[in-house]
């Protein structure tokens, strides 16, 4: 019986991060394991694959099956697939799964680190110490612990739930905005549901963990940022499209707020962007999930999903027409 052809459409570096030799052998045991051939400029070659493994840097698939008529499964090693797999392909029977669950705790840990650093002014203290200015480092005054702090979480995504787990374990008072979470589910999470405006009015720290959808795009508006109390902190490890960046920069320039950002309107962040020069912002280059453990977990999720598919068992992390628009 002919084994299904599996194409690893990954950069060599990402492939090594995701799959060690035993993991690749596990894939090769049930499939014909291949890498893609050379592509014509600006387009994907005809895809001779039953199963396609993708990641950051993969080329988006065409909207029809014309160049991928044998494709049955796309196993994406990262999170959102909207840029990669058109919904028309999903509607046409191509099954899709993704490994966002493998990144959740790594991103949540970065968001926790951001939250603690902002609440305690540690990022600014460090900069003063690096300059050799001991007195300036002491002038920031008292910081706040996560314990006893009102933290607003926007979005009970996988990352959002992991972040809630971390800050709640440290004693935070957590408010959650997520229209898809019921009150009974909120009780199980140990959080209090709140309206979005109340999140900004009541929280000392706000962490954004929602997907980009038509409903969430621009939701962190100038009006809502203005609701934050003086000294509040804002953390975004999700997507910048949900934030009015110009309004955030105005608030940061006023000195009223501080922020930590792992995502930006344009990536890489342009060298002339004002965010580079603001003293009350922490910046990282979209690396929330960039950990050894996260990559290996992402790879294992993909392997297990492919094995489930080949065994005719339901996928754990399938992206279908019902959830395509909501997944980050």
C-alpha positions as CSV (number, residue, x, y, z in Angstrom):
1,X,0.0,0.0,0.0
2,X,1.4,3.4,-1.0
3,X,2.3,5.6,2.0
4,X,0.9,9.2,2.0
5,X,3.4,11.8,0.8
6,X,4.3,14.3,3.6
7,X,6.1,17.5,2.6
8,X,7.9,19.5,5.3
9,X,7.7,23.0,4.1
10,X,9.9,24.5,6.8
11,X,13.2,26.4,6.9
12,X,16.1,24.2,7.9
13,X,16.5,26.1,11.2
14,X,12.8,25.8,12.1
15,X,12.8,22.1,11.2
16,X,15.7,21.5,13.6
17,X,14.0,23.4,16.3
18,X,10.7,21.5,16.0
19,X,11.9,18.0,15.2
20,X,14.9,16.0,16.4
21,X,16.0,12.8,14.6
22,X,13.7,10.5,16.6
23,X,10.7,12.8,15.8
24,X,11.5,12.8,12.1
25,X,11.9,9.0,12.1
26,X,8.4,8.8,13.7
27,X,7.0,10.8,10.8
28,X,8.9,8.8,8.2
29,X,7.7,5.5,9.7
30,X,4.2,6.2,8.3
31,X,4.7,8.6,5.4
32,X,7.0,9.3,2.5
33,X,8.8,12.2,4.1
34,X,9.9,14.9,1.6
35,X,11.0,18.5,1.3
36,X,9.6,20.9,-1.3
37,X,11.5,21.5,-4.5
38,X,12.5,24.8,-6.0
39,X,9.7,27.3,-6.6
40,X,9.1,29.6,-9.5
41,X,9.5,33.3,-8.5
42,X,6.4,34.6,-6.7
43,X,4.4,31.3,-6.6
44,X,4.2,27.9,-5.1
45,X,5.1,25.0,-7.3
46,X,2.4,22.4,-7.9
47,X,2.1,20.7,-4.5
48,X,2.6,17.0,-4.8
49,X,1.6,16.2,-1.2
50,X,-1.1,14.5,0.7
51,X,0.1,16.1,4.0
52,X,1.8,19.5,4.2
53,X,3.6,20.6,7.4
54,X,4.0,24.3,7.5
55,X,5.4,27.0,9.7
56,X,6.7,30.6,9.8
57,X,8.1,31.3,6.3
58,X,5.9,28.9,4.4
59,X,4.3,30.2,1.3
60,X,0.5,30.8,1.4
61,X,-1.6,28.2,-0.4
62,X,-3.7,29.2,-3.4
63,X,-7.4,29.6,-2.9
64,X,-8.3,26.6,-5.1
65,X,-7.1,23.0,-5.4
66,X,-5.8,23.5,-8.9
67,X,-2.1,23.3,-7.8
68,X,-2.8,21.0,-4.8
69,X,-5.4,18.5,-5.9
70,X,-4.1,15.6,-3.8
71,X,-3.7,17.7,-0.6
72,X,-5.7,16.3,2.3
73,X,-4.2,17.8,5.5
74,X,-2.2,20.9,6.4
75,X,-0.5,20.5,9.8
76,X,0.7,24.0,10.8
77,X,3.5,24.1,13.5
78,X,2.5,27.6,14.7
79,X,-0.8,29.4,15.5
80,X,-3.0,31.3,13.1
81,X,-3.5,29.8,9.6
82,X,-5.6,32.5,8.1
83,X,-2.6,34.0,6.2
84,X,-1.6,30.5,5.0
85,X,-4.7,28.4,4.2
86,X,-7.6,30.2,2.5
87,X,-11.0,29.4,3.9
88,X,-12.0,28.2,0.4
89,X,-9.7,25.3,0.8
90,X,-11.1,24.4,4.1
91,X,-14.6,24.5,2.6
92,X,-13.3,22.3,-0.2
93,X,-12.3,19.6,2.2
94,X,-8.7,20.3,3.1
95,X,-8.4,19.5,6.8
96,X,-6.2,21.8,8.9
97,X,-4.7,21.6,12.3
98,X,-2.3,23.9,14.2
99,X,0.0,23.8,17.2
100,X,-0.9,27.0,19.0
101,X,-1.4,25.1,22.2
102,X,2.3,24.3,22.2
103,X,3.1,28.0,22.4
104,X,0.6,29.1,25.0
105,X,2.7,28.8,28.2
106,X,5.8,30.3,26.7
107,X,3.9,33.4,25.5
108,X,2.1,33.6,28.9
109,X,5.4,33.5,30.7
110,X,6.6,36.4,28.7
111,X,3.4,38.3,29.4
112,X,3.9,37.6,33.1
113,X,7.5,38.8,33.0
114,X,6.3,42.0,31.2
115,X,3.6,42.5,33.9
116,X,6.0,42.1,36.8
117,X,8.7,44.3,35.2
118,X,6.2,47.1,34.5
119,X,4.5,46.9,37.9
120,X,7.9,47.0,39.7
121,X,9.6,49.5,37.3
122,X,12.3,46.9,36.9
123,X,12.9,47.6,33.2
124,X,13.5,51.3,33.9
125,X,15.6,50.6,37.0
126,X,17.8,48.3,34.9
127,X,18.3,51.0,32.3
128,X,19.3,53.5,34.9
129,X,21.7,51.1,36.5
130,X,23.3,50.3,33.1
131,X,23.9,54.0,32.7
132,X,25.6,54.0,36.1
133,X,23.0,56.3,37.7
134,X,22.3,54.7,41.1
135,X,20.2,57.7,42.3
136,X,17.9,57.7,39.2
137,X,17.4,53.9,39.7
138,X,16.1,54.6,43.2
139,X,13.8,57.4,42.2
140,X,11.1,55.2,40.7
141,X,9.5,54.7,44.1
142,X,7.5,51.8,45.3
143,X,6.4,49.2,42.7
144,X,3.5,46.7,43.0
145,X,3.4,43.0,43.3
146,X,1.2,40.8,41.1
147,X,-0.4,39.6,44.4
148,X,-3.3,41.9,45.2
149,X,-3.2,43.7,41.9
150,X,-6.3,44.0,39.7
151,X,-5.3,42.6,36.4
152,X,-7.6,42.7,33.4
153,X,-7.3,40.0,30.8
154,X,-8.8,40.5,27.4
155,X,-9.4,37.1,25.8
156,X,-9.5,33.6,27.3
157,X,-7.5,32.1,24.5
158,X,-5.0,29.3,25.2
159,X,-2.4,32.0,26.0
160,X,-5.0,34.0,28.0
161,X,-5.9,30.9,30.1
162,X,-2.2,30.1,30.7
163,X,-1.6,33.8,31.8
164,X,-4.6,33.7,34.1
165,X,-3.2,30.5,35.7
166,X,0.1,32.2,36.3
167,X,-1.1,35.5,37.7
168,X,-3.9,33.9,39.7
169,X,-1.3,31.6,41.3
170,X,0.6,34.7,42.4
171,X,-2.6,36.2,44.0
172,X,-3.8,38.6,41.4
173,X,-7.4,39.7,41.3
174,X,-8.4,38.8,37.7
175,X,-11.1,40.4,35.6
176,X,-11.8,38.8,32.3
177,X,-13.5,40.1,29.1
178,X,-14.4,37.3,26.7
179,X,-17.9,37.2,25.2
180,X,-17.5,33.4,24.6
181,X,-16.9,32.5,28.2
182,X,-19.9,31.7,30.4
183,X,-20.2,32.7,34.1
184,X,-19.8,29.1,35.2
185,X,-16.7,28.7,33.0
186,X,-15.3,32.0,34.5
187,X,-15.9,30.5,38.0
188,X,-13.9,27.5,37.0
189,X,-11.1,29.8,35.8
190,X,-11.2,31.7,39.1
191,X,-11.9,35.0,37.4
192,X,-14.7,37.6,37.4
193,X,-16.3,38.4,34.0
194,X,-16.4,42.1,33.2
195,X,-17.4,44.3,30.3
196,X,-14.6,45.6,28.2
197,X,-14.9,49.2,29.4
198,X,-14.9,48.0,33.0
199,X,-11.6,46.2,32.3
200,X,-9.9,49.5,31.4
201,X,-11.6,51.5,34.2
202,X,-10.9,49.0,37.0
203,X,-7.5,47.4,36.2
204,X,-4.0,48.3,37.2
205,X,-2.6,46.1,34.5
206,X,-4.3,45.0,31.2
207,X,-3.0,42.1,29.2
208,X,-4.3,41.5,25.7
209,X,-4.7,37.8,24.6
210,X,-7.5,37.8,22.1
211,X,-7.5,36.9,18.4
212,X,-7.8,39.4,15.6
213,X,-11.4,39.3,14.2
214,X,-13.7,41.9,12.8
215,X,-15.1,42.4,16.3
216,X,-11.7,42.8,18.0
217,X,-9.9,44.9,15.5
218,X,-9.2,48.3,17.0
219,X,-10.9,47.3,20.3
220,X,-8.2,48.9,22.4
221,X,-9.1,52.4,21.2
222,X,-8.0,55.8,22.2
223,X,-11.1,56.2,24.4
224,X,-10.4,52.9,26.2
225,X,-6.7,53.7,26.7
226,X,-7.8,57.1,28.2
227,X,-9.9,55.1,30.8
228,X,-6.8,53.5,32.3
229,X,-5.8,55.1,35.6
230,X,-2.5,56.9,35.9
231,X,0.4,54.5,36.4
232,X,-1.5,51.6,34.8
233,X,0.4,49.1,32.6
234,X,-0.6,47.6,29.2
235,X,0.8,44.3,27.9
236,X,0.4,43.0,24.3
237,X,1.8,39.7,23.2
238,X,-1.2,39.0,20.9
239,X,-1.6,41.1,17.8
240,X,-1.2,44.9,17.2
241,X,-4.2,45.2,15.0
242,X,-6.5,45.3,18.0
243,X,-4.7,48.4,19.4
244,X,-4.9,52.0,18.2
245,X,-1.1,52.3,18.2
246,X,-1.0,56.1,17.6
247,X,-3.2,56.6,20.7
248,X,-1.0,54.2,22.7
249,X,2.0,56.2,21.8
250,X,0.3,59.5,22.8
251,X,-0.5,58.0,26.2
252,X,3.1,56.7,26.6
253,X,4.5,60.1,25.6
254,X,2.4,61.7,28.3
255,X,4.1,59.4,30.9
256,X,0.7,58.4,32.2
257,X,1.1,54.7,31.3
258,X,3.8,52.1,30.6
259,X,3.6,49.3,28.1
260,X,5.3,46.1,27.0
261,X,4.9,45.0,23.4
262,X,5.9,41.9,21.5
263,X,3.9,42.6,18.4
264,X,3.7,45.6,16.1
265,X,1.8,47.1,13.2
266,X,4.9,46.6,11.0
267,X,7.4,43.9,11.6
268,X,10.4,44.4,11.7
269,X,9.7,47.6,13.6
270,X,10.9,50.5,11.4
271,X,14.0,52.2,12.8
272,X,12.3,55.5,12.9
273,X,9.3,54.3,14.9
274,X,8.8,56.4,18.0
275,X,8.4,53.3,20.2
276,X,12.2,52.9,20.0
277,X,12.8,56.1,21.9
278,X,10.1,56.0,24.6
279,X,11.5,55.4,28.1
280,X,8.4,53.7,29.5
281,X,8.0,50.9,27.0
282,X,9.5,47.4,26.8
283,X,9.9,45.9,23.3
284,X,10.7,42.4,22.1
285,X,10.7,41.3,18.4
286,X,7.7,38.9,18.4
287,X,9.5,36.2,20.3
288,X,6.9,35.2,22.9
289,X,6.9,31.6,21.8
290,X,10.6,31.4,21.1
291,X,11.7,28.8,23.6
292,X,13.2,25.4,23.3
293,X,10.3,23.8,25.2
294,X,7.7,25.5,23.1
295,X,9.3,24.4,19.7
296,X,9.5,20.8,20.8
297,X,5.9,20.8,22.1
298,X,4.7,22.4,18.8
299,X,6.6,19.6,16.9
300,X,5.1,16.9,19.0
301,X,1.6,18.3,18.6
302,X,2.0,18.1,14.8
303,X,3.3,14.6,14.9
304,X,0.4,13.4,17.1
305,X,-2.1,15.2,14.9
306,X,-0.7,13.5,11.8
307,X,-0.8,10.1,13.5
308,X,-4.4,10.7,14.6
309,X,-5.3,11.7,11.0
310,X,-3.7,8.6,9.6
311,X,-5.4,6.4,12.2
312,X,-8.8,7.9,11.3
313,X,-9.2,9.5,14.8
314,X,-10.5,13.0,15.3
315,X,-8.0,15.8,15.4
316,X,-7.5,17.6,18.7
317,X,-6.7,21.0,17.3
318,X,-8.6,21.1,14.0
319,X,-9.4,24.4,12.3
320,X,-12.7,24.1,10.4
321,X,-15.3,26.4,9.0
322,X,-16.9,26.8,12.4
323,X,-13.8,28.2,14.2
324,X,-11.7,29.5,11.3
325,X,-12.5,33.2,11.8
326,X,-12.0,33.1,15.6
327,X,-8.7,31.4,15.9
328,X,-5.7,33.7,16.4
